């Protein structure tokens, strides 16, 4: 899948670092699920309608680049 250019964007980030979120996954799911009003307003086909599935899939996919553990990627930007 290619990336399309964004107006005014000099580069697209490709995170080289990540933190293991395995221990916090349940708390993250619970915290997002607590936003019941927001979640109820989502259409049923929105991926976030299934909170546990959404976060598990998202962090598992990120983890494929980082030793196959659920992660949250980030960049270190020098200033």
mmCIF file of the N, C-alpha and C atoms, coordinates in Angstrom:
data_MODEL
# 
_entry.id   MODEL 
# 
loop_
_atom_site.group_PDB 
_atom_site.id 
_atom_site.type_symbol 
_atom_site.label_atom_id 
_atom_site.label_alt_id 
_atom_site.label_comp_id 
_atom_site.label_asym_id 
_atom_site.label_entity_id 
_atom_site.label_seq_id 
_atom_site.pdbx_PDB_ins_code 
_atom_site.Cartn_x 
_atom_site.Cartn_y 
_atom_site.Cartn_z 
_atom_site.occupancy 
_atom_site.B_iso_or_equiv 
_atom_site.pdbx_formal_charge 
_atom_site.auth_seq_id 
_atom_site.auth_comp_id 
_atom_site.auth_asym_id 
_atom_site.auth_atom_id 
_atom_site.pdbx_PDB_model_num 
ATOM 1   N N  . UNK A 1 1  ? 0.841   -1.173 0.000  1.00 0.00 ? 1  UNK A N  1 
ATOM 2   C CA . UNK A 1 1  ? 0.000   0.000  0.000  1.00 0.00 ? 1  UNK A CA 1 
ATOM 3   C C  . UNK A 1 1  ? 0.885   1.234  0.000  1.00 0.00 ? 1  UNK A C  1 
ATOM 4   N N  . UNK A 1 2  ? 0.700   2.097  -0.970 1.00 0.00 ? 2  UNK A N  1 
ATOM 5   C CA . UNK A 1 2  ? 1.504   3.308  -1.058 1.00 0.00 ? 2  UNK A CA 1 
ATOM 6   C C  . UNK A 1 2  ? 0.974   4.400  -0.168 1.00 0.00 ? 2  UNK A C  1 
ATOM 7   N N  . UNK A 1 3  ? 1.794   5.390  0.027  1.00 0.00 ? 3  UNK A N  1 
ATOM 8   C CA . UNK A 1 3  ? 1.382   6.548  0.812  1.00 0.00 ? 3  UNK A CA 1 
ATOM 9   C C  . UNK A 1 3  ? 1.211   7.721  -0.120 1.00 0.00 ? 3  UNK A C  1 
ATOM 10  N N  . UNK A 1 4  ? 0.160   8.485  0.074  1.00 0.00 ? 4  UNK A N  1 
ATOM 11  C CA . UNK A 1 4  ? -0.033  9.647  -0.779 1.00 0.00 ? 4  UNK A CA 1 
ATOM 12  C C  . UNK A 1 4  ? 0.534   10.876 -0.079 1.00 0.00 ? 4  UNK A C  1 
ATOM 13  N N  . UNK A 1 5  ? 1.001   11.813 -0.866 1.00 0.00 ? 5  UNK A N  1 
ATOM 14  C CA . UNK A 1 5  ? 1.602   13.029 -0.328 1.00 0.00 ? 5  UNK A CA 1 
ATOM 15  C C  . UNK A 1 5  ? 0.544   13.898 0.334  1.00 0.00 ? 5  UNK A C  1 
ATOM 16  N N  . UNK A 1 6  ? 0.903   14.480 1.454  1.00 0.00 ? 6  UNK A N  1 
ATOM 17  C CA . UNK A 1 6  ? 0.025   15.411 2.150  1.00 0.00 ? 6  UNK A CA 1 
ATOM 18  C C  . UNK A 1 6  ? 0.552   16.823 1.944  1.00 0.00 ? 6  UNK A C  1 
ATOM 19  N N  . UNK A 1 7  ? -0.337  17.744 1.640  1.00 0.00 ? 7  UNK A N  1 
ATOM 20  C CA . UNK A 1 7  ? 0.067   19.124 1.410  1.00 0.00 ? 7  UNK A CA 1 
ATOM 21  C C  . UNK A 1 7  ? 0.746   19.692 2.660  1.00 0.00 ? 7  UNK A C  1 
ATOM 22  N N  . UNK A 1 8  ? 1.919   20.248 2.498  1.00 0.00 ? 8  UNK A N  1 
ATOM 23  C CA . UNK A 1 8  ? 2.651   20.866 3.599  1.00 0.00 ? 8  UNK A CA 1 
ATOM 24  C C  . UNK A 1 8  ? 3.401   19.880 4.483  1.00 0.00 ? 8  UNK A C  1 
ATOM 25  N N  . UNK A 1 9  ? 3.309   18.617 4.195  1.00 0.00 ? 9  UNK A N  1 
ATOM 26  C CA . UNK A 1 9  ? 3.966   17.597 5.007  1.00 0.00 ? 9  UNK A CA 1 
ATOM 27  C C  . UNK A 1 9  ? 5.347   17.312 4.430  1.00 0.00 ? 9  UNK A C  1 
ATOM 28  N N  . UNK A 1 10 ? 6.358   17.442 5.246  1.00 0.00 ? 10 UNK A N  1 
ATOM 29  C CA . UNK A 1 10 ? 7.720   17.220 4.776  1.00 0.00 ? 10 UNK A CA 1 
ATOM 30  C C  . UNK A 1 10 ? 8.112   15.748 4.828  1.00 0.00 ? 10 UNK A C  1 
ATOM 31  N N  . UNK A 1 11 ? 7.534   15.021 5.764  1.00 0.00 ? 11 UNK A N  1 
ATOM 32  C CA . UNK A 1 11 ? 7.831   13.595 5.858  1.00 0.00 ? 11 UNK A CA 1 
ATOM 33  C C  . UNK A 1 11 ? 6.750   12.920 6.696  1.00 0.00 ? 11 UNK A C  1 
ATOM 34  N N  . UNK A 1 12 ? 6.581   11.634 6.496  1.00 0.00 ? 12 UNK A N  1 
ATOM 35  C CA . UNK A 1 12 ? 5.673   10.850 7.309  1.00 0.00 ? 12 UNK A CA 1 
ATOM 36  C C  . UNK A 1 12 ? 6.499   10.090 8.337  1.00 0.00 ? 12 UNK A C  1 
ATOM 37  N N  . UNK A 1 13 ? 6.078   10.127 9.599  1.00 0.00 ? 13 UNK A N  1 
ATOM 38  C CA . UNK A 1 13 ? 6.877   9.457  10.628 1.00 0.00 ? 13 UNK A CA 1 
ATOM 39  C C  . UNK A 1 13 ? 6.859   7.942  10.492 1.00 0.00 ? 13 UNK A C  1 
ATOM 40  N N  . UNK A 1 14 ? 7.948   7.346  10.812 1.00 0.00 ? 14 UNK A N  1 
ATOM 41  C CA . UNK A 1 14 ? 8.073   5.890  10.875 1.00 0.00 ? 14 UNK A CA 1 
ATOM 42  C C  . UNK A 1 14 ? 8.761   5.625  12.207 1.00 0.00 ? 14 UNK A C  1 
ATOM 43  N N  . UNK A 1 15 ? 7.963   5.354  13.215 1.00 0.00 ? 15 UNK A N  1 
ATOM 44  C CA . UNK A 1 15 ? 8.481   5.233  14.583 1.00 0.00 ? 15 UNK A CA 1 
ATOM 45  C C  . UNK A 1 15 ? 9.553   4.158  14.681 1.00 0.00 ? 15 UNK A C  1 
ATOM 46  N N  . UNK A 1 16 ? 10.629  4.516  15.324 1.00 0.00 ? 16 UNK A N  1 
ATOM 47  C CA . UNK A 1 16 ? 11.731  3.586  15.525 1.00 0.00 ? 16 UNK A CA 1 
ATOM 48  C C  . UNK A 1 16 ? 11.804  3.061  16.949 1.00 0.00 ? 16 UNK A C  1 
ATOM 49  N N  . UNK A 1 17 ? 10.858  3.486  17.777 1.00 0.00 ? 17 UNK A N  1 
ATOM 50  C CA . UNK A 1 17 ? 10.847  3.080  19.181 1.00 0.00 ? 17 UNK A CA 1 
ATOM 51  C C  . UNK A 1 17 ? 9.425   2.671  19.558 1.00 0.00 ? 17 UNK A C  1 
ATOM 52  N N  . UNK A 1 18 ? 9.302   1.868  20.598 1.00 0.00 ? 18 UNK A N  1 
ATOM 53  C CA . UNK A 1 18 ? 7.980   1.471  21.066 1.00 0.00 ? 18 UNK A CA 1 
ATOM 54  C C  . UNK A 1 18 ? 8.082   1.024  22.516 1.00 0.00 ? 18 UNK A C  1 
ATOM 55  N N  . UNK A 1 19 ? 6.941   1.082  23.190 1.00 0.00 ? 19 UNK A N  1 
ATOM 56  C CA . UNK A 1 19 ? 6.878   0.594  24.564 1.00 0.00 ? 19 UNK A CA 1 
ATOM 57  C C  . UNK A 1 19 ? 5.887   -0.563 24.621 1.00 0.00 ? 19 UNK A C  1 
ATOM 58  N N  . UNK A 1 20 ? 6.237   -1.587 25.365 1.00 0.00 ? 20 UNK A N  1 
ATOM 59  C CA . UNK A 1 20 ? 5.388   -2.758 25.536 1.00 0.00 ? 20 UNK A CA 1 
ATOM 60  C C  . UNK A 1 20 ? 4.169   -2.353 26.372 1.00 0.00 ? 20 UNK A C  1 
ATOM 61  N N  . UNK A 1 21 ? 2.970   -2.579 25.839 1.00 0.00 ? 21 UNK A N  1 
ATOM 62  C CA . UNK A 1 21 ? 1.740   -2.200 26.545 1.00 0.00 ? 21 UNK A CA 1 
ATOM 63  C C  . UNK A 1 21 ? 0.975   -3.420 27.078 1.00 0.00 ? 21 UNK A C  1 
ATOM 64  N N  . UNK A 1 22 ? 1.630   -4.572 27.098 1.00 0.00 ? 22 UNK A N  1 
ATOM 65  C CA . UNK A 1 22 ? 0.974   -5.801 27.542 1.00 0.00 ? 22 UNK A CA 1 
ATOM 66  C C  . UNK A 1 22 ? 0.336   -5.631 28.918 1.00 0.00 ? 22 UNK A C  1 
ATOM 67  N N  . UNK A 1 23 ? 1.093   -5.129 29.885 1.00 0.00 ? 23 UNK A N  1 
ATOM 68  C CA . UNK A 1 23 ? 0.588   -5.024 31.256 1.00 0.00 ? 23 UNK A CA 1 
ATOM 69  C C  . UNK A 1 23 ? -0.539  -4.001 31.401 1.00 0.00 ? 23 UNK A C  1 
ATOM 70  N N  . UNK A 1 24 ? -0.594  -3.024 30.526 1.00 0.00 ? 24 UNK A N  1 
ATOM 71  C CA . UNK A 1 24 ? -1.620  -1.982 30.634 1.00 0.00 ? 24 UNK A CA 1 
ATOM 72  C C  . UNK A 1 24 ? -2.794  -2.158 29.694 1.00 0.00 ? 24 UNK A C  1 
ATOM 73  N N  . UNK A 1 25 ? -2.800  -3.228 28.924 1.00 0.00 ? 25 UNK A N  1 
ATOM 74  C CA . UNK A 1 25 ? -3.848  -3.408 27.910 1.00 0.00 ? 25 UNK A CA 1 
ATOM 75  C C  . UNK A 1 25 ? -5.245  -3.454 28.526 1.00 0.00 ? 25 UNK A C  1 
ATOM 76  N N  . UNK A 1 26 ? -5.440  -4.230 29.583 1.00 0.00 ? 26 UNK A N  1 
ATOM 77  C CA . UNK A 1 26 ? -6.767  -4.317 30.202 1.00 0.00 ? 26 UNK A CA 1 
ATOM 78  C C  . UNK A 1 26 ? -7.224  -2.963 30.728 1.00 0.00 ? 26 UNK A C  1 
ATOM 79  N N  . UNK A 1 27 ? -6.326  -2.219 31.354 1.00 0.00 ? 27 UNK A N  1 
ATOM 80  C CA . UNK A 1 27 ? -6.680  -0.892 31.867 1.00 0.00 ? 27 UNK A CA 1 
ATOM 81  C C  . UNK A 1 27 ? -7.018  0.057  30.721 1.00 0.00 ? 27 UNK A C  1 
ATOM 82  N N  . UNK A 1 28 ? -6.300  -0.042 29.616 1.00 0.00 ? 28 UNK A N  1 
ATOM 83  C CA . UNK A 1 28 ? -6.586  0.800  28.450 1.00 0.00 ? 28 UNK A CA 1 
ATOM 84  C C  . UNK A 1 28 ? -7.947  0.499  27.856 1.00 0.00 ? 28 UNK A C  1 
ATOM 85  N N  . UNK A 1 29 ? -8.279  -0.768 27.776 1.00 0.00 ? 29 UNK A N  1 
ATOM 86  C CA . UNK A 1 29 ? -9.585  -1.177 27.259 1.00 0.00 ? 29 UNK A CA 1 
ATOM 87  C C  . UNK A 1 29 ? -10.686 -0.661 28.186 1.00 0.00 ? 29 UNK A C  1 
ATOM 88  N N  . UNK A 1 30 ? -10.485 -0.821 29.475 1.00 0.00 ? 30 UNK A N  1 
ATOM 89  C CA . UNK A 1 30 ? -11.474 -0.357 30.453 1.00 0.00 ? 30 UNK A CA 1 
ATOM 90  C C  . UNK A 1 30 ? -11.637 1.161  30.394 1.00 0.00 ? 30 UNK A C  1 
ATOM 91  N N  . UNK A 1 31 ? -10.527 1.891  30.255 1.00 0.00 ? 31 UNK A N  1 
ATOM 92  C CA . UNK A 1 31 ? -10.588 3.354  30.203 1.00 0.00 ? 31 UNK A CA 1 
ATOM 93  C C  . UNK A 1 31 ? -11.334 3.836  28.963 1.00 0.00 ? 31 UNK A C  1 
ATOM 94  N N  . UNK A 1 32 ? -11.049 3.229  27.813 1.00 0.00 ? 32 UNK A N  1 
ATOM 95  C CA . UNK A 1 32 ? -11.742 3.642  26.593 1.00 0.00 ? 32 UNK A CA 1 
ATOM 96  C C  . UNK A 1 32 ? -13.213 3.245  26.646 1.00 0.00 ? 32 UNK A C  1 
ATOM 97  N N  . UNK A 1 33 ? -13.507 2.084  27.196 1.00 0.00 ? 33 UNK A N  1 
ATOM 98  C CA . UNK A 1 33 ? -14.888 1.624  27.312 1.00 0.00 ? 33 UNK A CA 1 
ATOM 99  C C  . UNK A 1 33 ? -15.710 2.527  28.228 1.00 0.00 ? 33 UNK A C  1 
ATOM 100 N N  . UNK A 1 34 ? -15.053 3.227  29.141 1.00 0.00 ? 34 UNK A N  1 
ATOM 101 C CA . UNK A 1 34 ? -15.749 4.128  30.065 1.00 0.00 ? 34 UNK A CA 1 
ATOM 102 C C  . UNK A 1 34 ? -16.347 5.342  29.350 1.00 0.00 ? 34 UNK A C  1 
ATOM 103 N N  . UNK A 1 35 ? -15.928 5.595  28.135 1.00 0.00 ? 35 UNK A N  1 
ATOM 104 C CA . UNK A 1 35 ? -16.464 6.718  27.349 1.00 0.00 ? 35 UNK A CA 1 
ATOM 105 C C  . UNK A 1 35 ? -17.718 6.259  26.607 1.00 0.00 ? 35 UNK A C  1 
ATOM 106 N N  . UNK A 1 36 ? -18.700 5.779  27.371 1.00 0.00 ? 36 UNK A N  1 
ATOM 107 C CA . UNK A 1 36 ? -19.899 5.152  26.807 1.00 0.00 ? 36 UNK A CA 1 
ATOM 108 C C  . UNK A 1 36 ? -20.668 6.082  25.873 1.00 0.00 ? 36 UNK A C  1 
ATOM 109 N N  . UNK A 1 37 ? -20.795 7.351  26.230 1.00 0.00 ? 37 UNK A N  1 
ATOM 110 C CA . UNK A 1 37 ? -21.534 8.287  25.387 1.00 0.00 ? 37 UNK A CA 1 
ATOM 111 C C  . UNK A 1 37 ? -20.891 8.447  24.022 1.00 0.00 ? 37 UNK A C  1 
ATOM 112 N N  . UNK A 1 38 ? -19.577 8.587  24.011 1.00 0.00 ? 38 UNK A N  1 
ATOM 113 C CA . UNK A 1 38 ? -18.850 8.712  22.751 1.00 0.00 ? 38 UNK A CA 1 
ATOM 114 C C  . UNK A 1 38 ? -18.990 7.439  21.921 1.00 0.00 ? 38 UNK A C  1 
ATOM 115 N N  . UNK A 1 39 ? -18.772 6.305  22.563 1.00 0.00 ? 39 UNK A N  1 
ATOM 116 C CA . UNK A 1 39 ? -18.827 5.032  21.843 1.00 0.00 ? 39 UNK A CA 1 
ATOM 117 C C  . UNK A 1 39 ? -20.225 4.752  21.301 1.00 0.00 ? 39 UNK A C  1 
ATOM 118 N N  . UNK A 1 40 ? -21.250 5.142  22.058 1.00 0.00 ? 40 UNK A N  1 
ATOM 119 C CA . UNK A 1 40 ? -22.631 4.925  21.598 1.00 0.00 ? 40 UNK A CA 1 
ATOM 120 C C  . UNK A 1 40 ? -22.955 5.755  20.363 1.00 0.00 ? 40 UNK A C  1 
ATOM 121 N N  . UNK A 1 41 ? -22.230 6.849  20.170 1.00 0.00 ? 41 UNK A N  1 
ATOM 122 C CA . UNK A 1 41 ? -22.491 7.715  19.012 1.00 0.00 ? 41 UNK A CA 1 
ATOM 123 C C  . UNK A 1 41 ? -21.808 7.220  17.740 1.00 0.00 ? 41 UNK A C  1 
ATOM 124 N N  . UNK A 1 42 ? -20.932 6.245  17.864 1.00 0.00 ? 42 UNK A N  1 
ATOM 125 C CA . UNK A 1 42 ? -20.224 5.717  16.692 1.00 0.00 ? 42 UNK A CA 1 
ATOM 126 C C  . UNK A 1 42 ? -21.134 4.808  15.868 1.00 0.00 ? 42 UNK A C  1 
ATOM 127 N N  . UNK A 1 43 ? -20.988 4.846  14.559 1.00 0.00 ? 43 UNK A N  1 
ATOM 128 C CA . UNK A 1 43 ? -21.743 3.890  13.745 1.00 0.00 ? 43 UNK A CA 1 
ATOM 129 C C  . UNK A 1 43 ? -21.250 2.471  14.030 1.00 0.00 ? 43 UNK A C  1 
ATOM 130 N N  . UNK A 1 44 ? -22.113 1.486  13.896 1.00 0.00 ? 44 UNK A N  1 
ATOM 131 C CA . UNK A 1 44 ? -21.736 0.101  14.226 1.00 0.00 ? 44 UNK A CA 1 
ATOM 132 C C  . UNK A 1 44 ? -20.545 -0.425 13.425 1.00 0.00 ? 44 UNK A C  1 
ATOM 133 N N  . UNK A 1 45 ? -20.315 0.121  12.232 1.00 0.00 ? 45 UNK A N  1 
ATOM 134 C CA . UNK A 1 45 ? -19.192 -0.369 11.422 1.00 0.00 ? 45 UNK A CA 1 
ATOM 135 C C  . UNK A 1 45 ? -17.874 0.335  11.760 1.00 0.00 ? 45 UNK A C  1 
ATOM 136 N N  . UNK A 1 46 ? -17.892 1.266  12.722 1.00 0.00 ? 46 UNK A N  1 
ATOM 137 C CA . UNK A 1 46 ? -16.661 1.930  13.152 1.00 0.00 ? 46 UNK A CA 1 
ATOM 138 C C  . UNK A 1 46 ? -15.834 0.930  13.953 1.00 0.00 ? 46 UNK A C  1 
ATOM 139 N N  . UNK A 1 47 ? -14.540 0.785  13.640 1.00 0.00 ? 47 UNK A N  1 
ATOM 140 C CA . UNK A 1 47 ? -13.707 -0.198 14.342 1.00 0.00 ? 47 UNK A CA 1 
ATOM 141 C C  . UNK A 1 47 ? -13.681 0.001  15.857 1.00 0.00 ? 47 UNK A C  1 
ATOM 142 N N  . UNK A 1 48 ? -13.835 1.249  16.320 1.00 0.00 ? 48 UNK A N  1 
ATOM 143 C CA . UNK A 1 48 ? -13.784 1.500  17.759 1.00 0.00 ? 48 UNK A CA 1 
ATOM 144 C C  . UNK A 1 48 ? -15.055 1.067  18.486 1.00 0.00 ? 48 UNK A C  1 
ATOM 145 N N  . UNK A 1 49 ? -16.101 0.693  17.750 1.00 0.00 ? 49 UNK A N  1 
ATOM 146 C CA . UNK A 1 49 ? -17.324 0.219  18.394 1.00 0.00 ? 49 UNK A CA 1 
ATOM 147 C C  . UNK A 1 49 ? -17.041 -1.034 19.223 1.00 0.00 ? 49 UNK A C  1 
ATOM 148 N N  . UNK A 1 50 ? -16.048 -1.819 18.821 1.00 0.00 ? 50 UNK A N  1 
ATOM 149 C CA . UNK A 1 50 ? -15.575 -2.974 19.584 1.00 0.00 ? 50 UNK A CA 1 
ATOM 150 C C  . UNK A 1 50 ? -14.259 -2.567 20.232 1.00 0.00 ? 50 UNK A C  1 
ATOM 151 N N  . UNK A 1 51 ? -14.351 -1.993 21.427 1.00 0.00 ? 51 UNK A N  1 
ATOM 152 C CA . UNK A 1 51 ? -13.175 -1.411 22.094 1.00 0.00 ? 51 UNK A CA 1 
ATOM 153 C C  . UNK A 1 51 ? -12.049 -2.421 22.257 1.00 0.00 ? 51 UNK A C  1 
ATOM 154 N N  . UNK A 1 52 ? -12.340 -3.573 22.823 1.00 0.00 ? 52 UNK A N  1 
ATOM 155 C CA . UNK A 1 52 ? -11.288 -4.570 23.067 1.00 0.00 ? 52 UNK A CA 1 
ATOM 156 C C  . UNK A 1 52 ? -10.660 -5.028 21.754 1.00 0.00 ? 52 UNK A C  1 
ATOM 157 N N  . UNK A 1 53 ? -11.488 -5.308 20.756 1.00 0.00 ? 53 UNK A N  1 
ATOM 158 C CA . UNK A 1 53 ? -10.966 -5.736 19.465 1.00 0.00 ? 53 UNK A CA 1 
ATOM 159 C C  . UNK A 1 53 ? -10.121 -4.664 18.800 1.00 0.00 ? 53 UNK A C  1 
ATOM 160 N N  . UNK A 1 54 ? -10.588 -3.417 18.889 1.00 0.00 ? 54 UNK A N  1 
ATOM 161 C CA . UNK A 1 54 ? -9.871  -2.298 18.274 1.00 0.00 ? 54 UNK A CA 1 
ATOM 162 C C  . UNK A 1 54 ? -8.478  -2.141 18.883 1.00 0.00 ? 54 UNK A C  1 
ATOM 163 N N  . UNK A 1 55 ? -8.421  -2.039 20.210 1.00 0.00 ? 55 UNK A N  1 
ATOM 164 C CA . UNK A 1 55 ? -7.116  -1.819 20.845 1.00 0.00 ? 55 UNK A CA 1 
ATOM 165 C C  . UNK A 1 55 ? -6.196  -3.027 20.714 1.00 0.00 ? 55 UNK A C  1 
ATOM 166 N N  . UNK A 1 56 ? -6.733  -4.217 20.856 1.00 0.00 ? 56 UNK A N  1 
ATOM 167 C CA . UNK A 1 56 ? -5.906  -5.425 20.729 1.00 0.00 ? 56 UNK A CA 1 
ATOM 168 C C  . UNK A 1 56 ? -5.319  -5.521 19.326 1.00 0.00 ? 56 UNK A C  1 
ATOM 169 N N  . UNK A 1 57 ? -6.148  -5.302 18.314 1.00 0.00 ? 57 UNK A N  1 
ATOM 170 C CA . UNK A 1 57 ? -5.669  -5.361 16.933 1.00 0.00 ? 57 UNK A CA 1 
ATOM 171 C C  . UNK A 1 57 ? -4.629  -4.280 16.670 1.00 0.00 ? 57 UNK A C  1 
ATOM 172 N N  . UNK A 1 58 ? -4.919  -3.063 17.101 1.00 0.00 ? 58 UNK A N  1 
ATOM 173 C CA . UNK A 1 58 ? -4.016  -1.929 16.872 1.00 0.00 ? 58 UNK A CA 1 
ATOM 174 C C  . UNK A 1 58 ? -2.634  -2.194 17.482 1.00 0.00 ? 58 UNK A C  1 
ATOM 175 N N  . UNK A 1 59 ? -2.603  -2.567 18.749 1.00 0.00 ? 59 UNK A N  1 
ATOM 176 C CA . UNK A 1 59 ? -1.309  -2.731 19.415 1.00 0.00 ? 59 UNK A CA 1 
ATOM 177 C C  . UNK A 1 59 ? -0.594  -4.014 19.000 1.00 0.00 ? 59 UNK A C  1 
ATOM 178 N N  . UNK A 1 60 ? -1.345  -5.021 18.582 1.00 0.00 ? 60 UNK A N  1 
ATOM 179 C CA . UNK A 1 60 ? -0.715  -6.236 18.053 1.00 0.00 ? 60 UNK A CA 1 
ATOM 180 C C  . UNK A 1 60 ? -0.048  -5.929 16.715 1.00 0.00 ? 60 UNK A C  1 
ATOM 181 N N  . UNK A 1 61 ? -0.736  -5.164 15.868 1.00 0.00 ? 61 UNK A N  1 
ATOM 182 C CA . UNK A 1 61 ? -0.136  -4.794 14.576 1.00 0.00 ? 61 UNK A CA 1 
ATOM 183 C C  . UNK A 1 61 ? 1.106   -3.935 14.763 1.00 0.00 ? 61 UNK A C  1 
ATOM 184 N N  . UNK A 1 62 ? 1.045   -2.980 15.690 1.00 0.00 ? 62 UNK A N  1 
ATOM 185 C CA . UNK A 1 62 ? 2.248   -2.190 15.976 1.00 0.00 ? 62 UNK A CA 1 
ATOM 186 C C  . UNK A 1 62 ? 3.375   -3.115 16.414 1.00 0.00 ? 62 UNK A C  1 
ATOM 187 N N  . UNK A 1 63 ? 3.034   -4.091 17.235 1.00 0.00 ? 63 UNK A N  1 
ATOM 188 C CA . UNK A 1 63 ? 4.036   -5.003 17.786 1.00 0.00 ? 63 UNK A CA 1 
ATOM 189 C C  . UNK A 1 63 ? 4.723   -5.882 16.765 1.00 0.00 ? 63 UNK A C  1 
ATOM 190 N N  . UNK A 1 64 ? 4.118   -6.047 15.598 1.00 0.00 ? 64 UNK A N  1 
ATOM 191 C CA . UNK A 1 64 ? 4.750   -6.864 14.563 1.00 0.00 ? 64 UNK A CA 1 
ATOM 192 C C  . UNK A 1 64 ? 6.123   -6.316 14.186 1.00 0.00 ? 64 UNK A C  1 
ATOM 193 N N  . UNK A 1 65 ? 6.321   -5.025 14.359 1.00 0.00 ? 65 UNK A N  1 
ATOM 194 C CA . UNK A 1 65 ? 7.622   -4.414 14.060 1.00 0.00 ? 65 UNK A CA 1 
ATOM 195 C C  . UNK A 1 65 ? 8.566   -4.436 15.255 1.00 0.00 ? 65 UNK A C  1 
ATOM 196 N N  . UNK A 1 66 ? 8.049   -4.796 16.429 1.00 0.00 ? 66 UNK A N  1 
ATOM 197 C CA . UNK A 1 66 ? 8.835   -4.718 17.662 1.00 0.00 ? 66 UNK A CA 1 
ATOM 198 C C  . UNK A 1 66 ? 8.723   -6.018 18.459 1.00 0.00 ? 66 UNK A C  1 
ATOM 199 N N  . UNK A 1 67 ? 9.346   -7.067 17.974 1.00 0.00 ? 67 UNK A N  1 
ATOM 200 C CA . UNK A 1 67 ? 9.451   -8.359 18.669 1.00 0.00 ? 67 UNK A CA 1 
ATOM 201 C C  . UNK A 1 67 ? 8.107   -9.034 18.960 1.00 0.00 ? 67 UNK A C  1 
ATOM 202 N N  . UNK A 1 68 ? 7.088   -8.705 18.188 1.00 0.00 ? 68 UNK A N  1 
ATOM 203 C CA . UNK A 1 68 ? 5.778   -9.364 18.290 1.00 0.00 ? 68 UNK A CA 1 
ATOM 204 C C  . UNK A 1 68 ? 5.157   -9.318 19.686 1.00 0.00 ? 68 UNK A C  1 
ATOM 205 N N  . UNK A 1 69 ? 5.294   -8.196 20.361 1.00 0.00 ? 69 UNK A N  1 
ATOM 206 C CA . UNK A 1 69 ? 4.558   -7.955 21.609 1.00 0.00 ? 69 UNK A CA 1 
ATOM 207 C C  . UNK A 1 69 ? 3.698   -6.718 21.394 1.00 0.00 ? 69 UNK A C  1 
ATOM 208 N N  . UNK A 1 70 ? 2.532   -6.622 22.045 1.00 0.00 ? 70 UNK A N  1 
ATOM 209 C CA . UNK A 1 70 ? 1.696   -5.431 21.877 1.00 0.00 ? 70 UNK A CA 1 
ATOM 210 C C  . UNK A 1 70 ? 2.463   -4.176 22.303 1.00 0.00 ? 70 UNK A C  1 
ATOM 211 N N  . UNK A 1 71 ? 2.507   -3.211 21.419 1.00 0.00 ? 71 UNK A N  1 
ATOM 212 C CA . UNK A 1 71 ? 3.288   -2.006 21.690 1.00 0.00 ? 71 UNK A CA 1 
ATOM 213 C C  . UNK A 1 71 ? 2.544   -0.741 21.293 1.00 0.00 ? 71 UNK A C  1 
ATOM 214 N N  . UNK A 1 72 ? 3.061   0.386  21.783 1.00 0.00 ? 72 UNK A N  1 
ATOM 215 C CA . UNK A 1 72 ? 2.657   1.706  21.324 1.00 0.00 ? 72 UNK A CA 1 
ATOM 216 C C  . UNK A 1 72 ? 3.922   2.367  20.786 1.00 0.00 ? 72 UNK A C  1 
ATOM 217 N N  . UNK A 1 73 ? 3.976   2.583  19.472 1.00 0.00 ? 73 UNK A N  1 
ATOM 218 C CA . UNK A 1 73 ? 5.190   3.161  18.886 1.00 0.00 ? 73 UNK A CA 1 
ATOM 219 C C  . UNK A 1 73 ? 5.270   4.664  19.124 1.00 0.00 ? 73 UNK A C  1 
ATOM 220 N N  . UNK A 1 74 ? 6.487   5.179  19.095 1.00 0.00 ? 74 UNK A N  1 
ATOM 221 C CA . UNK A 1 74 ? 6.701   6.615  19.227 1.00 0.00 ? 74 UNK A CA 1 
ATOM 222 C C  . UNK A 1 74 ? 8.011   6.984  18.555 1.00 0.00 ? 74 UNK A C  1 
ATOM 223 N N  . UNK A 1 75 ? 8.167   8.267  18.322 1.00 0.00 ? 75 UNK A N  1 
ATOM 224 C CA . UNK A 1 75 ? 9.401   8.794  17.755 1.00 0.00 ? 75 UNK A CA 1 
ATOM 225 C C  . UNK A 1 75 ? 10.098  9.660  18.782 1.00 0.00 ? 75 UNK A C  1 
ATOM 226 N N  . UNK A 1 76 ? 11.392  9.726  18.692 1.00 0.00 ? 76 UNK A N  1 
ATOM 227 C CA . UNK A 1 76 ? 12.170  10.676 19.482 1.00 0.00 ? 76 UNK A CA 1 
ATOM 228 C C  . UNK A 1 76 ? 12.574  11.791 18.524 1.00 0.00 ? 76 UNK A C  1 
ATOM 229 N N  . UNK A 1 77 ? 12.141  12.989 18.839 1.00 0.00 ? 77 UNK A N  1 
ATOM 230 C CA . UNK A 1 77 ? 12.391  14.136 17.956 1.00 0.00 ? 77 UNK A CA 1 
ATOM 231 C C  . UNK A 1 77 ? 13.324  15.098 18.670 1.00 0.00 ? 77 UNK A C  1 
ATOM 232 N N  . UNK A 1 78 ? 14.460  15.331 18.082 1.00 0.00 ? 78 UNK A N  1 
ATOM 233 C CA . UNK A 1 78 ? 15.404  16.279 18.656 1.00 0.00 ? 78 UNK A CA 1 
ATOM 234 C C  . UNK A 1 78 ? 14.962  17.714 18.383 1.00 0.00 ? 78 UNK A C  1 
ATOM 235 N N  . UNK A 1 79 ? 15.152  18.564 19.354 1.00 0.00 ? 79 UNK A N  1 
ATOM 236 C CA . UNK A 1 79 ? 14.802  19.975 19.160 1.00 0.00 ? 79 UNK A CA 1 
ATOM 237 C C  . UNK A 1 79 ? 16.013  20.856 19.339 1.00 0.00 ? 79 UNK A C  1 
# 
